[in-house]
């Protein structure tokens, strides 16, 4: 299949460019969500991390200093709600999994190793591009933040031999593991998505758990969202085009793929997950394609 216009097969990024900038955008949404009335999440590190990245648009976003039309403001509010629910879903997954080790794939500006209550003696591995890992670790250390768990970083591209790098960091594949693949799959070619799950299956002892998402119409959904968001926010300097970063094309259903490889899989629609947290899925046209997205939790069979 073709490579998106903004990608190459060997590209890399920091948190101000390419796929890395999407991690900064998500952190900005988490920062806003943390300051809402009756917040679903509390991420005290999101805003300072975004400011440290230094992208003007996202800094203005977390400081609530954007001057945008009413429609764009509504879209920003809706996106914040989506990210709050998504973050809470993965937060709850890790806490309820209660396993001795966890792996956060494409960890970006995720701060769960610093803000969640992990089991005593647990180890959390964070995998991402070297520039991303170095920036977050250095910035959080400068803020005086301390992990609440044994945090081990694995600076490797997921297109490379990340299982070997993970093992070199101390990962024990004889122990059950909690895995997350959050906001990741659309940035992988369909074949790479399959390889990712093949690696996870090979590394997962019985009782391991996985949380991820599946967008059945990923290509169309991302294209629609990208066009709408750029139109609404472009006047404020937003120039990120998700369609140039994500891979479309037909891909295997996450639910079916994992089910045939030894996992018990449950999936809920995005509106169902919202309802479980007492929220209604946004009516924004910009986010309408996400209504068909599934939140997936799988458990490795004995």
C-alpha positions as CSV (number, residue, x, y, z in Angstrom):
1,X,0.0,0.0,0.0
2,X,1.1,3.6,-0.4
3,X,2.8,5.6,2.3
4,X,1.0,8.7,3.6
5,X,2.4,12.0,2.2
6,X,3.9,13.0,5.5
7,X,5.6,9.7,6.2
8,X,8.5,7.6,5.0
9,X,9.3,4.0,5.9
10,X,12.3,5.2,8.0
11,X,11.0,8.5,9.4
12,X,11.5,9.6,13.0
13,X,10.1,12.4,15.0
14,X,10.2,14.6,18.1
15,X,7.2,15.9,19.9
16,X,6.9,19.0,17.7
17,X,6.8,17.1,14.4
18,X,5.0,14.4,12.5
19,X,3.4,11.7,14.6
20,X,5.1,13.1,17.7
21,X,3.0,16.3,17.4
22,X,-0.2,14.2,17.7
23,X,1.1,13.1,21.2
24,X,1.5,16.8,22.1
25,X,-2.1,17.5,21.0
26,X,-3.4,14.6,23.0
27,X,-1.5,15.9,26.1
28,X,-3.0,19.3,25.6
29,X,-6.4,17.8,25.6
30,X,-5.6,15.9,28.8
31,X,-4.4,19.1,30.4
32,X,-7.7,20.8,29.6
33,X,-9.7,17.8,30.7
34,X,-7.9,17.8,34.1
35,X,-9.1,21.3,34.8
36,X,-12.8,20.8,33.9
37,X,-15.5,20.7,36.6
38,X,-16.0,17.2,37.8
39,X,-13.0,15.9,35.8
40,X,-12.7,12.3,34.7
41,X,-8.9,12.5,34.9
42,X,-6.1,14.3,36.8
43,X,-2.9,14.7,34.9
44,X,-0.8,17.4,36.5
45,X,2.1,16.8,34.1
46,X,0.2,17.3,30.9
47,X,0.3,21.1,30.8
48,X,3.9,21.6,31.7
49,X,5.0,19.0,29.3
50,X,3.1,20.7,26.5
51,X,4.5,24.1,27.3
52,X,8.0,22.5,27.3
53,X,7.5,21.2,23.8
54,X,7.0,24.8,22.7
55,X,4.5,24.5,19.9
56,X,2.7,27.8,20.0
57,X,-0.7,26.5,19.1
58,X,-0.7,23.8,21.7
59,X,0.7,26.2,24.4
60,X,-2.2,28.6,23.6
61,X,-4.6,25.6,23.8
62,X,-3.6,24.6,27.3
63,X,-3.6,28.3,28.4
64,X,-7.1,28.7,26.9
65,X,-5.7,31.6,24.8
66,X,-6.9,30.5,21.4
67,X,-9.1,32.9,19.4
68,X,-11.2,30.6,17.3
69,X,-14.8,30.7,15.9
70,X,-17.6,29.2,18.0
71,X,-17.7,26.1,15.9
72,X,-14.0,25.5,16.4
73,X,-14.3,26.0,20.1
74,X,-17.1,23.5,20.3
75,X,-14.9,21.0,18.4
76,X,-12.0,21.6,20.9
77,X,-14.4,21.0,23.8
78,X,-15.6,17.8,22.2
79,X,-12.1,16.5,21.5
80,X,-11.2,17.2,25.1
81,X,-14.1,15.1,26.3
82,X,-13.1,12.3,23.9
83,X,-9.5,12.3,25.2
84,X,-10.7,12.5,28.8
85,X,-12.8,9.3,28.4
86,X,-10.1,7.6,26.4
87,X,-7.5,8.4,29.1
88,X,-9.7,7.2,31.9
89,X,-10.5,4.0,30.0
90,X,-6.7,3.1,29.8
91,X,-6.1,4.4,33.4
92,X,-8.8,2.1,34.7
93,X,-7.4,-0.8,32.6
94,X,-4.0,-0.6,34.2
95,X,-5.3,-0.2,37.7
96,X,-7.7,-3.1,37.4
97,X,-5.2,-5.3,35.6
98,X,-3.1,-5.4,38.8
99,X,-0.2,-7.3,37.1
100,X,3.5,-7.3,37.9
101,X,4.6,-5.6,34.7
102,X,3.1,-3.3,32.1
103,X,4.2,-2.1,28.7
104,X,3.0,1.2,27.2
105,X,3.5,1.2,23.5
106,X,4.2,4.5,21.8
107,X,4.1,6.2,25.2
108,X,4.4,9.8,24.0
109,X,3.7,12.3,26.7
110,X,1.8,9.7,28.8
111,X,2.5,10.2,32.5
112,X,0.9,7.1,34.0
113,X,4.2,5.9,35.4
114,X,4.1,9.1,37.5
115,X,0.5,9.5,38.5
116,X,-1.2,6.0,38.8
117,X,-1.1,3.8,41.9
118,X,0.7,0.7,40.6
119,X,1.0,-2.7,42.4
120,X,4.0,-3.0,44.8
121,X,7.0,-4.2,43.0
122,X,5.5,-3.6,39.5
123,X,7.6,-2.6,36.6
124,X,6.4,-0.3,33.8
125,X,8.1,-0.2,30.4
126,X,7.6,2.8,28.1
127,X,8.4,2.3,24.4
128,X,8.8,5.2,22.0
129,X,11.2,7.0,19.7
130,X,14.5,8.0,21.3
131,X,13.8,11.7,21.0
132,X,10.4,11.4,22.6
133,X,11.7,9.2,25.5
134,X,14.6,11.6,26.2
135,X,12.5,14.7,26.1
136,X,9.8,13.4,28.5
137,X,12.3,11.9,31.0
138,X,14.4,15.1,31.1
139,X,11.5,17.4,31.3
140,X,9.8,15.5,34.1
141,X,13.0,15.2,36.1
142,X,13.4,19.0,35.7
143,X,9.9,19.4,37.2
144,X,10.9,17.3,40.2
145,X,8.5,14.5,39.2
146,X,9.2,11.1,40.6
147,X,7.7,7.9,39.1
148,X,5.3,5.9,41.4
149,X,6.7,2.7,40.0
150,X,9.9,1.1,38.6
151,X,9.8,2.9,35.3
152,X,12.0,1.6,32.5
153,X,12.3,3.3,29.2
154,X,12.9,1.5,25.9
155,X,14.0,3.9,23.2
156,X,13.2,2.0,20.0
157,X,11.1,2.4,16.9
158,X,8.2,-0.1,16.8
159,X,9.2,-0.9,13.2
160,X,12.5,-2.2,14.5
161,X,13.2,-5.2,16.8
162,X,11.4,-3.8,19.8
163,X,10.8,-7.2,21.5
164,X,14.6,-7.6,21.8
165,X,15.0,-4.1,23.2
166,X,12.2,-4.7,25.7
167,X,13.8,-7.9,26.9
168,X,17.2,-6.2,27.2
169,X,15.5,-3.7,29.5
170,X,14.5,-6.5,31.8
171,X,11.1,-7.6,30.5
172,X,10.2,-11.1,31.7
173,X,7.9,-12.9,29.2
174,X,7.1,-15.6,31.8
175,X,5.1,-13.1,33.8
176,X,1.6,-11.8,32.9
177,X,1.7,-8.4,31.4
178,X,-0.7,-5.4,31.0
179,X,-0.2,-3.9,27.5
180,X,-1.6,-0.7,26.0
181,X,-1.7,0.3,22.4
182,X,-3.5,3.7,22.7
183,X,-3.9,6.0,19.7
184,X,-1.3,3.9,17.9
185,X,-2.8,1.6,15.3
186,X,-3.8,4.1,12.6
187,X,-0.1,5.2,12.4
188,X,0.9,1.7,11.5
189,X,0.5,0.1,8.1
190,X,-2.1,-2.7,8.2
191,X,0.6,-5.4,8.0
192,X,2.6,-3.7,10.8
193,X,-0.6,-3.8,13.0
194,X,-0.7,-7.6,12.5
195,X,3.0,-7.9,13.3
196,X,2.5,-5.9,16.5
197,X,-0.1,-8.2,17.7
198,X,1.9,-11.2,16.7
199,X,4.8,-9.9,18.8
200,X,2.4,-9.2,21.7
201,X,1.0,-12.7,21.6
202,X,4.5,-14.3,21.6
203,X,5.5,-12.2,24.5
204,X,2.4,-12.6,26.6
205,X,2.2,-15.3,29.3
206,X,-1.3,-16.6,30.2
207,X,-3.3,-14.0,32.1
208,X,-1.7,-11.1,30.2
209,X,-4.1,-8.3,29.3
210,X,-4.2,-5.8,26.4
211,X,-6.2,-2.6,26.0
212,X,-6.4,-1.0,22.6
213,X,-8.8,0.6,20.1
214,X,-10.1,-0.4,16.7
215,X,-11.4,2.1,14.1
216,X,-13.3,0.0,11.4
217,X,-13.3,2.9,8.9
218,X,-9.9,4.4,10.0
219,X,-9.0,5.9,6.7
220,X,-12.2,7.7,6.0
221,X,-12.6,8.8,9.6
222,X,-9.2,10.3,9.9
223,X,-9.5,12.1,6.5
224,X,-12.8,13.7,7.5
225,X,-11.5,14.7,10.9
226,X,-8.3,16.1,9.5
227,X,-10.0,18.3,7.0
228,X,-12.5,19.6,9.5
229,X,-10.0,20.4,12.2
230,X,-7.6,22.2,9.9
231,X,-10.4,24.3,8.5
232,X,-11.6,25.3,12.0
233,X,-8.2,25.9,13.6
234,X,-6.0,26.8,10.7
235,X,-6.3,30.6,11.4
236,X,-4.6,30.0,14.8
237,X,-1.6,28.2,13.3
238,X,-2.8,24.6,13.4
239,X,-1.1,22.8,10.4
240,X,-1.2,19.2,11.5
241,X,-2.8,16.9,8.9
242,X,-3.7,13.5,10.4
243,X,-4.4,12.2,6.9
244,X,-0.7,12.7,6.0
245,X,0.4,10.7,9.0
246,X,-2.0,7.8,9.3
247,X,-2.2,4.7,7.1
248,X,-5.6,3.9,5.6
249,X,-6.4,0.8,3.6
250,X,-8.2,-2.4,4.6
251,X,-6.9,-3.9,7.8
252,X,-7.8,-6.9,10.0
253,X,-10.3,-6.5,12.7
254,X,-8.5,-6.3,16.0
255,X,-11.3,-8.3,17.7
256,X,-11.1,-11.1,15.1
257,X,-7.3,-11.1,14.8
258,X,-6.7,-11.5,18.5
259,X,-9.6,-13.9,19.0
260,X,-8.0,-16.4,16.6
261,X,-4.6,-16.1,18.4
262,X,-5.5,-17.2,21.8
263,X,-7.1,-14.1,23.4
264,X,-10.5,-13.6,25.0
265,X,-11.7,-10.3,23.6
266,X,-14.4,-7.9,24.6
267,X,-15.2,-4.7,22.8
268,X,-17.5,-1.7,23.5
269,X,-18.5,1.1,21.2
270,X,-17.2,4.6,22.0
271,X,-20.7,5.8,23.0
272,X,-21.0,2.8,25.4
273,X,-17.7,3.7,27.0
274,X,-18.8,7.3,27.4
275,X,-22.1,6.2,29.0
276,X,-20.2,4.1,31.5
277,X,-18.5,7.2,32.7
278,X,-21.7,9.3,32.8
279,X,-20.8,11.2,29.7
280,X,-22.7,11.5,26.4
281,X,-20.8,11.1,23.2
282,X,-20.3,14.6,21.5
283,X,-22.6,15.6,18.8
284,X,-19.8,17.5,16.9
285,X,-19.7,16.6,13.2
286,X,-15.9,16.6,13.4
287,X,-16.0,13.6,15.8
288,X,-18.9,11.8,14.3
289,X,-16.7,9.2,12.5
290,X,-15.4,8.1,15.9
291,X,-18.8,6.8,17.0
292,X,-18.0,3.5,15.3
293,X,-14.7,3.1,17.1
294,X,-14.3,0.2,19.6
295,X,-12.5,0.1,22.9
296,X,-11.0,-3.3,23.2
297,X,-9.8,-5.4,26.1
298,X,-8.3,-8.8,25.6
299,X,-7.0,-11.5,28.0
300,X,-4.5,-14.1,27.0
301,X,-5.9,-17.6,27.5
302,X,-4.2,-20.3,29.5
